[in-house]
Amino acid sequence: MLNIIIFLYQSSLTPEGLTIFLDHFSTIPLYIGEGHHLGTLLSSMFLHGSIVHLLGNMMFLWVFADNIEATIGNFTFVLFYLAGGVLASLAHVYFNLGSDVPSLGASGAISAVLGAYLIMFPRSRIKVIVFLIIFVRQISMTALAFLGLWIVLQVVGTVQSSSTLEGSGVAWFAHLGGLGFGLVMGFVFKRQALLMSISS
């Protein structure tokens, strides 16, 4: 909900006001590398560049977050989500030191959620809508297959972006950083859930 409220506020700003707003609250690797604006590692994950960016992230959060949250509890999930976003931003900063291009969005935190889900619920079925030119079809696949394909796309995107001087405008290293954190925490959460089920 906070993401949506902030995006609506962003949309109400003038172009000049939006530029100032993003400069203050998005993550800019150059500033972070100099030890400034460290709070933007947190604030940037609540900003989005477009309605498509926002809706895409919120859809993934809606699909994959609930099972994890139900397993580890609301408070732990919030801490996990925020930590994933911050570490994802740090990964982006590390590989883009010196860049003055703002980075924003919940994608890094969402990537952490996807990584944890992959470890905790690999056999869960995911319904996917496929658009095939003249018709739409819904298919079902395991979380392992769906997220495995997603990971491949992230790796390919990272390699392609790294091979060009301009990059793609997507913080691919933030995705991979969040994913790595999520995978590790997925094992931790899965073990904790197993121990709790045994003790009960």
Secondary structure, DSSP 8 states (H G I E B T S, - for coil): -HHHHHHHHHHHS-HHHHHHHHHHHSB-HHHHHTT--TTHHHHGGG--SSHHHHHHHHHHHHHHHHHHHHHH-HHHHHHHHHHHHHHHHHHHHHTTTT----B--SHHHHHHHHHHHHHH-TT-EEEEEEEETTEEEEEEEEHHHHHHHHHHHHHHHHHHHHTSSS--SS-HHHHHHHHHHHHHHHHHHHHHHHHHHHH-
